[in-house]
Amino acid sequence: MNKIPVTVNGIEMLRVELLRLRSVERPSVIQAISEARAQGDLSENAEYESAKERQSFIEGRIAEIESKLSNAMVIDPATLDADGRCVFGATVEMEDMSNGDVVTYQIVGEDEADIKGGKISVSSPIARALIGKSAGDVAEVMAPGGLRSYEVLDVQYI
């Protein structure tokens, strides 16, 4: 299986979620199933069906996180030396050339992406256009509204 790039913060978020699912969510849903079973006829028991669906979701998410953790390639942006180029983990300050807006994004793994928090997925169109660019370069991105150009102002590894 391919390695999944993830930042140090991203791997910690996955571990915290896995711990919560195992220690809080799983026991809670098992208790809910037990209580629903105690009510009798399972064929017409909506609480039982709901709890079973939730259990299925939780077990699936646990398996997904465990797989991601076992295939994770942890990258610490602070230890990168990419000669000022945009790479996974880099924080990029750029200017939208159409309106002059300046934005700053960190390129992170898919599970860490949070556009409002300034984190974009490495597989997003913007990140794919930025990879390999340095300060002063222009990245062109095909957005839903058409082609957009961004000038890279600064690249940091923080």
Secondary structure by P-SEA (a helix, b strand, c coil): cbbbbbcaaaaaaaaaaaaaaaccaaaaaaaaaaaaaacccccccaaaaaaaaaaaaaaaaaaaaaaaaaaccccccccccccccccccbbbbbbccccbbbbbbbbbccccccccccbbbcccaaaaaaccccccbbbbbbccccbbbbbbcccccc
